[in-house]
Every structure is written in structure tokens, then in C-alpha cells.
């Protein structure tokens, strides 16, 4: 059974039916392109490092074009949101706990994809189904939702005290200036489970390998394993990691944080870390990282897909808007997900 259609005045972000993937370039200095919305004749100057470009007055988007391909971004972040747009625009954008909130208007923003999916699931009372998928815990209680370390259970939007404690434990004396660990999504049922989710859309899992720093903000592999280590933690095999030529550092940090935070929460709380990706992506990296998980904790690191989430709720009328969004979602102006 397919999704129920949204009402006609229930607008979604531009999708596969709205965008023309055949880009028309009309000038190089400065570069100008025809607006990417199908049928629009507006010619727009594309953004550069020094110039924000022009916004289509009809469709409210900036059209980006580079050697990496074509994409677009909304001038008003509300255009990219399918749920709680005003809360996002007025309370999340600019929140001191949210790194790079200015990127939420972009077509390829994994943060916006995460917001649209998980905030929709929260409002429909369906987060517990994701918790059961990952943990097998059959409790009917809904977990708390946290995004980027911000608690979304009420209007206070409080920073997560457990995450702050973990940052103080592991990141109070980093050898380089870099952003703190910021879990994309967390599902927390105190005393039962704590799930940190590293969401990927068009980006890939990143790693540190043996050798010098890659840049001014990166750690070396040895520093990663030394800083994000606690002898009381058991999920990851630290000795095995020290023998590797590379380690996926976001997955490592979030797994360490998840286990440490559960120990602070309650002795019965179980820690999980999930890599949420598109179907057909990051299979090798997730499998390689899973090799660092001790055998007795094999289920504590998992790879799941956006497509799996869609299939869980495709027949749920309360989530018809979310389903339609995922069906038509684009990346680089073309269909993003393998949904048939």
C-alpha cells in the first residue's frame, strides 16, 4: 500500500516532480544558471565564496553549481522543512548548541533530512518503533528525542546534560581547536536504552589513518584512540583498533560516547550506536568498523537505511506527509532514495 497523499495546500520542499536535472548554464563570469525549478525562466547568479548569489524571487532558492554538480538551497529555512518549520527557524537556527545551523536550508543537508524524519516520527508517536527495530526492547514507552544534543520533548530546547558531561570527560583538553562531538540524533529511554545515530545523506563515513594530521582541526589516529578511551568501556576492542591502519572516527567517538553516557544514566541502560545511511551506501565502512566491536556486543553497532524507515511507515496515514517527502526527495536534483 502506498502513502496517502498530502492535502493540496500542504506544500513539500521541491522534489523530483518540481526540479529539472538538466542544468542550463548561461554565463561563466559570473556564472549564471536558469532556476532549477521546472519551467522557471529566471536566470540567477550562483553563490561563490565571496558572493551569496541571487535568490529566485518566485521560488525562494539559490541555485548552486560547481564541479561537484548542481544543488540548491532555500533562502528561508522553512521552505526545506516538512514539520515544525517555525520552531526550526526561530529556535534551532542560531541555537548555541547546534553547529552550522545556517546549512539547514540546503537540499543536501543531512541535518534537515534528520529533522524532517525524526521530528515527524516524534509528533506521530512512532519513535518507539525505531527503538524496537534497533534494540528489540518491546516496552510501549516512547523514547525522548534529542537532535544535535538538544532535547525536543518540550519548548525549552535544553542542552543535554549527559552529552555535556561526556564532552567534559573526553574533550576538555583536545590538542586542536575543533567542534565537539555532536550526535545527529539520539533516542533515549532512561533505564532502558540510549541510541546515538550518525546520519549520512550524501556525505560518507570519515576516517583517520596512520600518519600526520590531515588538517588543523583533525586528530591523528593515535590521538583519537588515546583521547576517546576509558578502561571501563567494553563495547569497542581498543587493542584491535590500535592494530588498524585506519579507524572511522565519527563512528568511534559516538560509540564511546553512547556507552559512557549509558553508564552515567543507569546500570540497566544499554548503549547502541547506529549508522543511518542510504541503501547501497557505506556498507564496507560499517562492516569494517563493526570488526572493532567485541563479539558479545555485536548488536550494539548497526547500520540501517532511510529506506528501511520509509518501509516501516509507508502504510501509516499519520505519516503520509513524511512518506511523500521521502518518495520525492532529491540529492543533486535527482531522486535520492531507492523506493521503487
Wavefront OBJ file of the C-alpha trace (Angstrom):
o trace
v 0.000 0.000 0.000
v 1.387 3.404 -0.923
v 1.356 6.555 1.133
v -1.717 8.714 1.467
v -1.394 11.949 -0.448
v -0.944 15.182 1.437
v -3.599 17.859 1.119
v -3.197 20.228 -1.788
v -2.199 23.172 0.418
v 0.279 21.072 2.385
v 3.371 22.051 0.431
v 6.550 19.976 0.489
v 10.099 21.035 -0.398
v 10.829 20.858 -4.111
v 11.143 17.237 -5.217
v 11.535 15.022 -8.246
v 8.417 16.385 -9.970
v 9.429 20.011 -9.432
v 13.098 20.101 -10.396
v 14.767 19.873 -13.795
v 18.084 17.969 -13.533
v 19.154 19.326 -16.947
v 21.014 22.426 -15.835
v 21.121 25.366 -18.234
v 24.299 27.427 -17.765
v 24.064 30.856 -19.361
v 27.311 32.510 -18.305
v 30.627 31.826 -16.624
v 31.949 35.160 -15.273
v 29.926 35.432 -13.146
v 28.324 32.032 -13.547
v 24.596 32.233 -14.217
v 22.101 29.392 -14.468
v 18.413 29.076 -15.134
v 16.423 28.418 -11.942
v 16.292 24.693 -11.287
v 12.521 24.599 -10.782
v 10.974 23.055 -13.864
v 9.626 25.690 -16.269
v 11.095 28.690 -14.440
v 12.808 31.163 -16.786
v 14.617 33.191 -14.134
v 18.379 33.485 -14.661
v 20.315 33.574 -11.402
v 23.890 34.315 -10.395
v 25.206 31.282 -8.491
v 26.744 31.616 -4.997
v 30.517 31.761 -4.582
v 32.786 32.110 -1.558
v 32.623 35.872 -1.910
v 29.092 36.300 -3.214
v 25.863 34.826 -1.863
v 24.350 34.698 -5.336
v 20.806 35.583 -6.312
v 17.561 34.194 -4.899
v 14.812 33.256 -7.340
v 12.006 35.704 -6.481
v 9.374 33.124 -7.427
v 10.746 30.023 -5.709
v 12.947 31.359 -2.901
v 16.037 29.294 -3.729
v 19.666 29.902 -4.571
v 21.000 27.635 -7.324
v 24.481 26.287 -6.642
v 26.666 24.942 -9.432
v 30.251 23.658 -9.310
v 32.460 20.773 -10.359
v 30.604 18.712 -7.727
v 27.329 19.190 -9.610
v 24.134 21.146 -9.138
v 22.181 21.651 -5.938
v 20.122 24.389 -4.331
v 19.293 25.978 -1.010
v 16.309 27.826 0.425
v 16.818 31.442 1.458
v 14.260 30.784 4.226
v 14.916 27.502 6.029
v 11.175 26.998 6.468
v 10.930 26.020 2.813
v 13.065 22.951 3.478
v 11.043 21.757 6.486
v 8.018 19.462 6.410
v 7.360 19.661 10.155
v 7.595 22.380 12.837
v 9.054 24.954 10.425
v 8.696 27.933 12.768
v 10.299 26.107 15.684
v 13.186 25.179 13.425
v 13.622 28.684 12.031
v 13.286 30.610 15.283
v 14.653 28.252 17.934
v 17.043 25.768 16.268
v 18.721 28.084 13.754
v 21.206 30.028 15.843
v 20.896 27.741 18.874
v 24.303 27.815 20.602
v 24.326 24.011 20.859
v 23.770 23.478 17.108
v 26.874 23.606 14.923
v 26.400 25.043 11.399
v 22.663 25.655 11.692
v 22.988 28.029 8.728
v 23.207 24.986 6.416
v 19.726 23.644 7.182
v 18.246 25.227 4.066
v 20.384 23.168 1.691
v 18.999 20.370 -0.469
v 21.780 18.017 0.640
v 21.592 18.845 4.354
v 21.586 15.600 6.329
v 20.602 17.636 9.384
v 17.417 18.799 7.657
v 16.659 15.289 6.442
v 17.116 14.082 10.022
v 14.834 16.819 11.369
v 12.090 16.092 8.857
v 12.140 12.353 9.525
v 12.618 12.145 13.279
v 10.565 15.182 14.281
v 7.735 13.740 12.144
v 8.079 10.373 13.896
v 8.049 12.110 17.273
v 4.868 14.054 16.513
v 3.196 10.839 15.307
v 4.245 8.920 18.434
v 6.299 6.451 16.372
v 9.818 6.812 17.771
v 9.316 3.670 19.863
v 9.105 1.626 16.666
v 12.591 2.777 15.691
v 13.770 1.941 19.207
v 12.345 -1.578 18.878
v 13.936 -2.056 15.461
v 17.371 -1.298 16.903
v 17.186 -2.717 20.428
v 14.423 -5.321 20.388
v 13.019 -3.651 23.523
v 9.239 -4.110 23.424
v 8.302 -1.520 26.033
v 5.431 0.654 24.753
v 7.004 3.833 26.126
v 8.179 6.459 23.654
v 11.850 7.443 23.948
v 12.968 11.032 24.269
v 14.211 12.620 21.069
v 17.375 14.681 21.056
v 18.892 16.236 17.959
v 22.392 17.706 17.985
v 22.296 17.412 21.771
v 19.099 19.484 22.111
v 16.160 17.932 23.975
v 12.986 18.185 21.874
v 10.482 16.914 24.444
v 9.258 20.429 25.316
v 9.623 24.024 24.218
v 12.622 24.706 26.449
v 15.046 23.085 23.958
v 17.526 22.398 26.726
v 21.051 21.151 26.013
v 21.540 17.512 27.031
v 23.316 17.290 30.365
v 24.605 13.759 29.628
v 26.226 14.945 26.412
v 27.795 17.909 28.173
v 29.200 15.519 30.776
v 30.627 13.268 28.049
v 32.229 16.223 26.310
v 33.789 17.292 29.604
v 35.081 13.760 30.145
v 36.647 13.270 26.704
v 37.002 16.677 25.037
v 38.058 19.137 27.729
v 41.687 19.181 26.593
v 41.754 18.478 22.865
v 45.135 19.184 21.218
v 43.458 21.100 18.365
v 40.549 23.512 18.114
v 37.643 21.588 16.635
v 33.867 21.235 17.141
v 32.760 18.996 19.987
v 31.105 15.659 19.290
v 27.538 16.397 18.174
v 25.346 13.287 17.752
v 22.920 13.908 14.908
v 20.052 12.063 16.581
v 19.539 10.352 19.924
v 16.692 8.169 21.173
v 16.824 7.832 24.941
v 14.587 5.776 27.181
v 16.174 6.270 30.611
v 16.930 2.987 32.325
v 16.316 1.013 29.097
v 18.381 2.188 26.147
v 20.324 5.087 24.686
v 20.809 5.179 20.911
v 23.138 7.650 19.207
v 22.632 7.898 15.446
v 25.244 9.119 12.980
v 23.147 10.147 9.971
v 24.575 10.300 6.463
v 22.890 11.543 3.322
v 25.330 12.428 0.552
v 28.439 12.525 2.764
v 30.489 9.474 3.705
v 31.903 7.995 6.899
v 35.247 9.661 7.526
v 38.367 8.049 8.962
v 41.755 8.827 10.416
v 44.694 6.789 9.167
v 48.261 6.405 10.306
v 50.415 9.467 9.823
v 50.267 13.195 10.385
v 47.191 15.347 10.842
v 45.117 15.879 7.706
v 44.376 19.498 8.625
v 44.391 21.977 11.515
v 41.221 20.515 13.063
v 41.941 16.816 12.731
v 43.440 14.404 15.233
v 45.943 11.712 14.498
v 44.742 8.125 14.735
v 46.764 7.576 17.900
v 45.262 10.701 19.466
v 41.751 9.535 18.621
v 42.282 6.201 20.326
v 44.007 7.761 23.330
v 41.515 10.591 23.916
v 38.312 8.614 23.295
v 39.140 5.717 25.573
v 38.005 4.649 29.010
v 39.149 1.326 30.503
v 35.658 0.774 31.944
v 34.058 0.680 28.495
v 33.645 -2.721 26.860
v 31.851 -2.444 23.517
v 34.843 -1.486 21.372
v 38.038 -3.536 21.215
v 40.664 -0.886 21.837
v 43.589 -3.248 21.345
v 42.258 -4.333 17.959
v 41.787 -0.705 16.931
v 45.424 0.097 17.720
v 46.481 -2.506 15.140
v 44.405 -0.967 12.361
v 45.741 1.334 9.662
v 42.587 3.461 9.883
v 39.534 3.968 12.105
v 36.251 5.685 11.221
v 36.438 8.461 13.745
v 32.801 9.650 13.896
v 31.645 6.083 14.478
v 34.337 5.555 17.123
v 33.561 8.761 19.037
v 29.824 8.205 19.047
v 30.122 4.585 20.176
v 32.385 5.652 23.039
v 30.009 8.478 23.964
v 26.965 6.219 23.861
v 28.443 3.634 26.216
v 29.900 6.183 28.616
v 26.613 8.118 28.776
v 24.590 4.974 29.491
v 26.826 4.192 32.452
v 26.088 7.658 33.775
v 22.358 7.181 33.197
v 21.587 3.840 34.876
v 23.252 0.414 35.259
v 20.435 -1.180 33.255
v 20.622 1.210 30.299
v 22.018 -0.372 27.129
v 24.150 1.583 24.676
v 23.661 1.497 20.909
v 25.234 3.337 18.031
v 23.630 3.398 14.574
v 24.963 4.493 11.209
v 21.913 5.693 9.253
v 22.631 5.794 5.513
v 21.073 5.359 2.093
v 20.526 1.891 0.690
v 23.662 0.677 -1.058
v 25.959 3.161 0.699
v 28.554 2.788 3.457
v 28.245 -0.995 3.592
v 32.007 -1.556 3.529
v 32.836 1.180 6.073
v 30.171 -0.014 8.507
v 31.323 -3.608 8.166
v 34.936 -2.577 8.738
v 34.027 -0.618 11.859
v 31.848 -3.467 13.128
v 35.010 -5.559 13.192
v 36.132 -3.427 16.158
v 33.033 -4.323 18.204
v 33.589 -7.114 20.720
v 31.629 -10.290 19.842
v 29.450 -10.144 22.963
v 28.214 -6.685 21.879
v 27.662 -7.422 18.203
v 24.208 -5.782 18.134
v 25.379 -2.540 19.741
v 26.607 -1.083 16.457
v 24.250 -1.281 13.489
v 23.828 0.094 10.007
v 20.259 0.890 8.958
v 18.890 2.797 5.979
v 16.494 5.643 5.344
v 14.651 3.261 3.033
v 14.056 0.852 5.927
v 12.450 3.650 7.910
v 10.229 4.537 4.972
v 9.042 0.927 4.584
v 8.174 0.767 8.281
v 5.697 3.620 7.950
v 4.544 3.595 4.330
v 1.044 2.455 5.345
v 0.729 4.766 8.340
v -1.741 7.510 7.486
v -0.342 9.778 10.195
v 2.959 9.813 8.325
v 1.692 10.299 4.775
v 3.462 13.652 4.509
v 6.767 12.115 5.567
v 6.323 9.252 3.111
v 5.655 11.598 0.230
v 8.674 13.681 1.200
v 10.974 10.638 1.105
v 9.478 9.416 -2.166
v 10.229 12.704 -3.911
v 13.380 13.790 -2.022
v 16.271 14.773 -4.260
v 20.042 14.945 -3.959
v 21.723 16.874 -6.730
v 18.296 17.441 -8.341
v 17.654 13.696 -8.855
v 15.846 11.060 -6.770
v 17.703 10.439 -3.520
v 16.248 7.137 -2.302
v 15.678 3.713 -3.803
v 11.956 3.479 -3.165
v 10.801 1.733 -6.337
l 1 2 3 4 5 6 7 8 9 10 11 12 13 14 15 16 17 18 19 20 21 22 23 24 25 26 27 28 29 30 31 32 33 34 35 36 37 38 39 40 41 42 43 44 45 46 47 48 49 50 51 52 53 54 55 56 57 58 59 60 61 62 63 64 65 66 67 68 69 70 71 72 73 74 75 76 77 78 79 80 81 82 83 84 85 86 87 88 89 90 91 92 93 94 95 96 97 98 99 100 101 102 103 104 105 106 107 108 109 110 111 112 113 114 115 116 117 118 119 120 121 122 123 124 125 126 127 128 129 130 131 132 133 134 135 136 137 138 139 140 141 142 143 144 145 146 147 148 149 150 151 152 153 154 155 156 157 158 159 160 161 162 163 164 165 166 167 168 169 170 171 172 173 174 175 176 177 178 179 180 181 182 183 184 185 186 187 188 189 190 191 192 193 194 195 196 197 198 199 200 201 202 203 204 205 206 207 208 209 210 211 212 213 214 215 216 217 218 219 220 221 222 223 224 225 226 227 228 229 230 231 232 233 234 235 236 237 238 239 240 241 242 243 244 245 246 247 248 249 250 251 252 253 254 255 256 257 258 259 260 261 262 263 264 265 266 267 268 269 270 271 272 273 274 275 276 277 278 279 280 281 282 283 284 285 286 287 288 289 290 291 292 293 294 295 296 297 298 299 300 301 302 303 304 305 306 307 308 309 310 311 312 313 314 315 316 317 318 319 320 321 322 323 324 325 326 327 328 329 330 331 332 333 334 335 336 337 338 339 340
